[in-house]
């Protein structure tokens, strides 16, 4: 699957909400008037000079960010506008990181769009794509050091998750690789969203740098320090991080047998 597939941007209906809002948006943000319709935006951005294009994206960024207007449709439009650059990034990284990088780029792009610090940064496209690259590389670096992560996730429900998250499973690869495969499958099967995948991986990454107690809830991934760190990165509350993590892991547990059937 491509970056567009993971963000569902290959489905024209994904931007229907933005199409309905475009006239209102352009009235409130005249810079968006560069395009008469949302469907024309990417073409107009490509034809515009860099300053004009970035001015348009700078108008869209606060609408898309959770700390701004928190408009999900605006976030989808910004991701769609940046999709050509994100696809080039994925193609470049794929040579060294493998096919699974597309899902990682999609998830990280969504995170960067939703958490973009619009009050202090400009050059929206350049900064979001650069931070997406850094975030993806950081995640993949963390995967190689995730030996304890599998046990952390298994502790939620060993009877159901252990069959497919255990590093001791016959024929299993490294725990980090197994985790990647599980989360990629979960995104494709719509068990969890790309954003939820990103949040789980953010917790995993922080767990690799912060001592956690595996015996605690979600193997320590719901700990206060961990959730507070990720909350600061995402611009949400630590309670939101813990709630979404619990919901995602519960969904993974409920569909564990489906993954086993597919991967068998």
N, C-alpha and C positions, 0 to 999 in steps of 0.2 A: 504493500500500500504506500501511496505517496503522502507528502506533507498535506496536500489538499484533501486527500481521502480522510486522513485522521482528524482534520478539522471540519470535515463535512462540507468543505468549500467547493467540492466538485458537484454538489447538489444545488441547483439554481434556487431552490426554495429556501435555502439557508439565509439568503439575503432579503427575503420578502419583507421582513420587519423593517429593515433599513430602507427599502424602497418606499414603504408607506410613510416613513418619517422624514424622507429626504427634503421635502419642501419646507417642513418645519425647521429642520436642521440648518438649511441654507439661509432661512430667514433670520435665525439667531446667530449664525456664524457665516457671514457673507463670503469668507475665504473659501468655503466649501462650494460656492457657486461656480468654481472653476469647471465643474461638471454639471450639466443640466440634469443628469440622472446618475444614480449610484453606479449603474452598470458602465457608465462612461468614465468613471473616476480614474481607473488604472491607466487607460489610454491617455487621458489628459495629463496625468502626472508624468508619464513617460515623455510626453511632448513638451512639457514645461521646463523652464530652467530650474536649477537646483534650489535656489532661494524660494521661488514660487511654490515648488512642490513641497518643500519642507514647511512652508507657511501653512499650506493646506493640512498637512499631517499634524502640525502643531495645534491646529484648531480641533482636530479629531481626537488627539491623544487624551485631553482631559475628560472628554465625553466617555472614552473607553475605559479609563482607569477606575479601579474600585475606590480609590481615594478622591476621585472627581465626581462625575455624574453617574458612574457605575452603570452605564448603558451597555447591556450585553450585545445589542445589535451594532452599536458603534464599535465595540471590540472586534466583532466579526468583520466589519468593513475594514478596520485598520489591519487586521491579519490578512485579509484578502488583498489589500493594497500592497502589502509587503511580501506577498506570496512569491513573486518572481525571485526576489532576493533570498528568501528562505529556501526555495527549491535549489538555487545555485549553491547555497551553503550546504544543504544536505548532500548534494552531488559531490561536493568537494570532500566532505567528511566521510562519505560512504566508502571512499577508497581505502581509508585506514580503519574505519570502525564497523563496517558491515552494513547490511540492509536495514537493521533495526534502528539505524540512526534517524530515519524519516519520522518515526513516531516520537523520538526524543526531541527532534527539532520542532515538531508541531507542538508538543507539550511546553517546551521552553519558550517558544514564540508567544504562545497564549499567556504564559506567566509574565513575560516582559511587557506585553501590551497592557495587561491588567494592573501591573505594578509600576508602570513608567512614572518616574518622578518629574511630572510635567512642570512643576513650579520652579525647578532649578536646572533642568536640562532642555536644550533645544536639539536640533539635528536628529529628529525623531527616528527616521529610517536608519541612519548610521548607528545610532546608539542602541536601538532595539536589536538590530541584527548582530552587532558586535557582542552585546550582552547575551544574546541567544547562543552564539558560538561558544563563549566562555562557559555559560551554564551547561551546555551539552558536554563539552570536554571535561568539565568538573565532575559531572555525573558519571561519565564513563571511567574516569580515573578512580572514582569511589567504588565502582562495581568490582574492581580487582581486589578490594580490601573488605569485601562484605561477608566474610565467613560467618560472622555471628548474626547476620541479618535474617537468614533463613530460620534459625531457631527462634528469633524474636517474633516472626510472623506466625510460626507454627504454634507458639504458646497461646494464641487466641483460641484455637480449636485443633489440637493435634490429631484428633480422630479423623477430621475431614481434610485439613490442610496438609497434614504430614505426608500424604501419599504423593503430593506433587510439589511441595516446597522443601522436602527434606534433602539435604546434601548427600545422604546415604542411600538415596533411591538408586536402585540398580540401573546403570546406564546413564545416570545423571551427570551433567557437566558441573562446572563450578557453581556455587550457590548464587553468585551475582548474575551469571548468565541465565540460570533457571528463573530467577526473579524477573529478569528482563523479558524472557519468553512468556511468562505468566501474565505480566502486565500488558505486554503487547497484544496477547490474545484477548485479554479482558477489554481492551479498548476496541478492538475489532468486533468483538461480540456484543459491544455496548453494555457490558456488565458495569464498568465504571467509565467516567469521562476522561478525556485527555487531561483536563485540569486536575482531576482527582489523581490521575497517574503522576502528574508532576508534583503534587503535594506529597504523595507517599514517597517519591524519590527524594524530595527535599528533606523529609524526615530521615530517610535512610542515610543521606549524605551527612546530615548533622550528627546522626548517631555514630558515625564513623569518627567524629572529632570530639564528641562529648561522652564521658562515661555514662552508661545507662545500666539499669538493673533489669536483667532479662526476666526476672520473676514478676515484674510489675505488669500492669495492663498493657496489652499489645506488645509485650516483650520490652517494655520501657519506652516505646515510641510515643506513648501518650503522656510522658513525663512533662512536668511544668517547664523545665529549662529548655527542653527540646522544642516543645510546642511554641514557647515564647520566641525562640530564635527564628523558627520558620514563620511565625505570625509577623514578625518584623520585616522579613523579606517579602512577604506577600501583601502586606498592608491590611491585614485582618486581625481579629483578636485570637488569643491563644485558645479560647473556648471554641471558636469556629474551627481552628485547626484540628483540635481533638475530636470534635463532633464529626467532621468530614472524614477524618482518618478511621474512626470507628465504623462509620457508615460504609466506607469503601472496603474495609477488611471484612465486614459482615457480608457484603455482596460477593466478595471473592470466595468466602467460605461457603456461601449458599450455592455457588456455581462450581465448586471444586470438582465434582464428579463430571461435569460437562467438559472441563479442561482435560481430565484424565482420558475421557472417551476420545477426544480429538487428537491428543498427543500420543495415544497408545500405538 
